[in-house]
Amino acid sequence: MTQTSKNIAIIGSGLVGSLLAIFLRKKGHSVTVFDRRPDIRTIEFSGRSINLAMSNRGWKSLRKVGLEESIREIAIPMDKRAMHVYDKPVYYQNYGKDGEAIWSISRGILNRRMIDLAEEAGTQFRFNEKVWDVDLPEAKIYTGETVKSAWKEYQFDLIFGCDGAFSRVRHKMQRRSRFDYSQNFIDVGYKELTIPPNPDGSHKLGKNSFHIWPRGKFMLIALPNIDGSFTCTLFLPFEGDISFDRIKTEEDAKAFFETYFPNVRKEIENLTQDFFKNPTSAMVTMKCYPWTYWNKVALVGDSAHAIVPFYGQGMNAGFEDIYQLDELMGQYGDDWERIFVEYQKIRKPNADAIAELSYRNFMEMSSKTADTMFLLQKKIEKHFAAKHPDKWIPVYSRVTFSDRPYAEALAIGDEQEKIMQEVMKLPDIESNWDSKEVEKTILRLLDNKKAT
């Protein structure tokens, strides 16, 4: 179904705002993107970005507007985790079946590419223009240099808030009656570091792996970049015996890395300088509802559902929001009230589900991946799934390598975990993990679940 051209404002020029602009331009709408920040194509990166992991949901959205191949040019496939555990050789955990991978992309490089593509599609960008107020019923926005300076008024037909976890658009919606809102900061922060390329431009670590140094309550990860470097992210509690709060000097930083990451310390470029130059950033889960105001305003991406980054699904979930909006626009045409109602009804349960899964995955990545019984459980699941792919798809694969609803993945994952808890109690499970008896037990427990 076609749509009548509308004059649309998008607040926020990040990944979600830029991609939404491309989708809307494809539908024939006039699109203006506002951002309080300068054009990121003209400035250096901030030193506070976790590399992105593009998976099926993200690629599906890009494919729909013909951008998949353009973005793959700046991405590197990672088909496995490389686990760097204390006093052991590096070992590997495949993410999925042969040929399945997540793709590492620099947030800054991708965002620059997306803005270029949105401009080529006819989007107008207004950088360094901060939105101070939004008139929700009238779809008007007000911008200015400061809260006390003279403001410009803009009139639009529709407004999309794509301005992140601390959205100005959502802040205005929060003032309305019966708007639910919650935010929860975890007590772990993150800091970006870099492993430079070898002199010949090659990677110092395996470039097709997501590298993890799990250390219980904290961890280091490294994702490859196309220039041969790795973007590293240190996740560490803000306070406590081992925390950012305890690292106050360059000597403290050196001692910390020598103790907990000795095999990578020498590879990290300008370790002590970057440690204190780059900011220590917080991570928040934010939930709200409703996401829309009548047929005028809608929240998309982090402004509606910010999550912690431990499933690599923040961007993918935001891109899936856009895919769903586009499907509804095709279905309902100019009935924007129906489009918005259906959009939030479909996406809200899935946003809540991936928020829960993301938090759980932090626990898995930081501590459980070094636990022998956890690793055995995953080995059993993979073995069973290979023999019975119609009966068992691991929750990670449901999230990462499919486009089935996140809520479905969470519910099925919980049922699978109950089954595996029973399996792990079997006698001599460590020596008989691949036996017919274990296989029969899982099949029986699956049949029991279906029966109930």
Secondary structure in CASP SS format (residue, H / E / C, confidence):
PFRMAT SS
TARGET T0000
AUTHOR 0000-0000-0000
METHOD secondary structure of the structure
MODEL  1
M C 1.00
T C 1.00
Q C 1.00
T C 1.00
S C 1.00
K C 1.00
N E 1.00
I E 1.00
A E 1.00
I E 1.00
I E 1.00
G C 1.00
S C 1.00
G C 1.00
L H 1.00
V H 1.00
G H 1.00
S H 1.00
L H 1.00
L H 1.00
A H 1.00
I H 1.00
F H 1.00
L H 1.00
R H 1.00
K H 1.00
K C 1.00
G C 1.00
H C 1.00
S E 1.00
V E 1.00
T E 1.00
V E 1.00
F E 1.00
D C 1.00
R C 1.00
R C 1.00
P C 1.00
D C 1.00
I H 1.00
R H 1.00
T H 1.00
I C 1.00
E C 1.00
F C 1.00
S C 1.00
G C 1.00
R C 1.00
S C 1.00
I C 1.00
N C 1.00
L E 1.00
A E 1.00
M E 1.00
S C 1.00
N H 1.00
R H 1.00
G H 1.00
W H 1.00
K H 1.00
S H 1.00
L H 1.00
R H 1.00
K H 1.00
V C 1.00
G C 1.00
L C 1.00
E H 1.00
E H 1.00
S H 1.00
I H 1.00
R H 1.00
E C 1.00
I C 1.00
A C 1.00
I E 1.00
P E 1.00
M E 1.00
D C 1.00
K E 1.00
R E 1.00
A E 1.00
M E 1.00
H C 1.00
V C 1.00
Y C 1.00
D C 1.00
K C 1.00
P C 1.00
V C 1.00
Y E 1.00
Y E 1.00
Q E 1.00
N E 1.00
Y C 1.00
G C 1.00
K C 1.00
D C 1.00
G C 1.00
E C 1.00
A C 1.00
I E 1.00
W E 1.00
S E 1.00
I E 1.00
S C 1.00
R H 1.00
G H 1.00
I H 1.00
L H 1.00
N H 1.00
R H 1.00
R H 1.00
M H 1.00
I H 1.00
D H 1.00
L H 1.00
A H 1.00
E H 1.00
E H 1.00
A C 1.00
G C 1.00
T C 1.00
Q E 1.00
F E 1.00
R E 1.00
F C 1.00
N C 1.00
E C 1.00
K E 1.00
V E 1.00
W E 1.00
D E 1.00
V E 1.00
D E 1.00
L C 1.00
P C 1.00
E C 1.00
A C 1.00
K E 1.00
I E 1.00
Y E 1.00
T E 1.00
G E 1.00
E C 1.00
T C 1.00
V C 1.00
K C 1.00
S C 1.00
A C 1.00
W C 1.00
K E 1.00
E E 1.00
Y E 1.00
Q E 1.00
F C 1.00
D C 1.00
L E 1.00
I E 1.00
F E 1.00
G E 1.00
C C 1.00
D C 1.00
G C 1.00
A C 1.00
F C 1.00
S C 1.00
R H 1.00
V H 1.00
R H 1.00
H H 1.00
K H 1.00
M H 1.00
Q H 1.00
R C 1.00
R C 1.00
S C 1.00
R C 1.00
F C 1.00
D E 1.00
Y E 1.00
S E 1.00
Q E 1.00
N E 1.00
F E 1.00
I C 1.00
D C 1.00
V E 1.00
G E 1.00
Y E 1.00
K E 1.00
E E 1.00
L E 1.00
T E 1.00
I E 1.00
P C 1.00
P C 1.00
N C 1.00
P C 1.00
D C 1.00
G C 1.00
S C 1.00
H C 1.00
K C 1.00
L C 1.00
G C 1.00
K C 1.00
N C 1.00
S E 1.00
F E 1.00
H E 1.00
I E 1.00
W E 1.00
P E 1.00
R C 1.00
G C 1.00
K C 1.00
F C 1.00
M E 1.00
L E 1.00
I E 1.00
A E 1.00
L E 1.00
P E 1.00
N C 1.00
I C 1.00
D C 1.00
G C 1.00
S C 1.00
F E 1.00
T E 1.00
C E 1.00
T E 1.00
L E 1.00
F E 1.00
L E 1.00
P E 1.00
F C 1.00
E C 1.00
G C 1.00
D C 1.00
I C 1.00
S C 1.00
F H 1.00
D H 1.00
R H 1.00
I C 1.00
K C 1.00
T C 1.00
E H 1.00
E H 1.00
D H 1.00
A H 1.00
K H 1.00
A H 1.00
F H 1.00
F H 1.00
E H 1.00
T H 1.00
Y H 1.00
F C 1.00
P C 1.00
N C 1.00
V C 1.00
R H 1.00
K H 1.00
E H 1.00
I C 1.00
E C 1.00
N C 1.00
L H 1.00
T H 1.00
Q H 1.00
D H 1.00
F H 1.00
F H 1.00
K H 1.00
N C 1.00
P C 1.00
T C 1.00
S E 1.00
A C 1.00
M C 1.00
V E 1.00
T E 1.00
M E 1.00
K E 1.00
C E 1.00
Y E 1.00
P C 1.00
W C 1.00
T E 1.00
Y E 1.00
W C 1.00
N C 1.00
K C 1.00
V E 1.00
A E 1.00
L E 1.00
V C 1.00
G C 1.00
D H 1.00
S H 1.00
A H 1.00
H H 1.00
A C 1.00
I C 1.00
V C 1.00
P C 1.00
F C 1.00
Y C 1.00
G C 1.00
Q C 1.00
G H 1.00
M H 1.00
N H 1.00
A H 1.00
G H 1.00
F H 1.00
E H 1.00
D H 1.00
I H 1.00
Y H 1.00
Q H 1.00
L H 1.00
D H 1.00
E H 1.00
L H 1.00
M H 1.00
G H 1.00
Q H 1.00
Y H 1.00
G C 1.00
D C 1.00
D C 1.00
W H 1.00
E H 1.00
R H 1.00
I H 1.00
F H 1.00
V H 1.00
E H 1.00
Y H 1.00
Q H 1.00
K H 1.00
I H 1.00
R H 1.00
K H 1.00
P H 1.00
N H 1.00
A H 1.00
D H 1.00
A H 1.00
I H 1.00
A H 1.00
E H 1.00
L H 1.00
S H 1.00
Y H 1.00
R H 1.00
N H 1.00
F H 1.00
M H 1.00
E H 1.00
M H 1.00
S H 1.00
S C 1.00
K H 1.00
T H 1.00
A H 1.00
D C 1.00
T H 1.00
M H 1.00
F H 1.00
L H 1.00
L H 1.00
Q H 1.00
K H 1.00
K H 1.00
I H 1.00
E H 1.00
K H 1.00
H H 1.00
F H 1.00
A H 1.00
A H 1.00
K H 1.00
H C 1.00
P C 1.00
D C 1.00
K C 1.00
W C 1.00
I C 1.00
P C 1.00
V H 1.00
Y H 1.00
S H 1.00
R H 1.00
V H 1.00
T H 1.00
F C 1.00
S C 1.00
D C 1.00
R C 1.00
P C 1.00
Y H 1.00
A H 1.00
E H 1.00
A H 1.00
L H 1.00
A H 1.00
I H 1.00
G H 1.00
D H 1.00
E H 1.00
Q H 1.00
E H 1.00
K H 1.00
I H 1.00
M H 1.00
Q H 1.00
E H 1.00
V H 1.00
M C 1.00
K C 1.00
L C 1.00
P C 1.00
D C 1.00
I H 1.00
E H 1.00
S H 1.00
N H 1.00
W C 1.00
D C 1.00
S C 1.00
K H 1.00
E H 1.00
V H 1.00
E H 1.00
K H 1.00
T H 1.00
I H 1.00
L H 1.00
R H 1.00
L H 1.00
L H 1.00
D H 1.00
N H 1.00
K H 1.00
K H 1.00
A H 1.00
T C 1.00
END
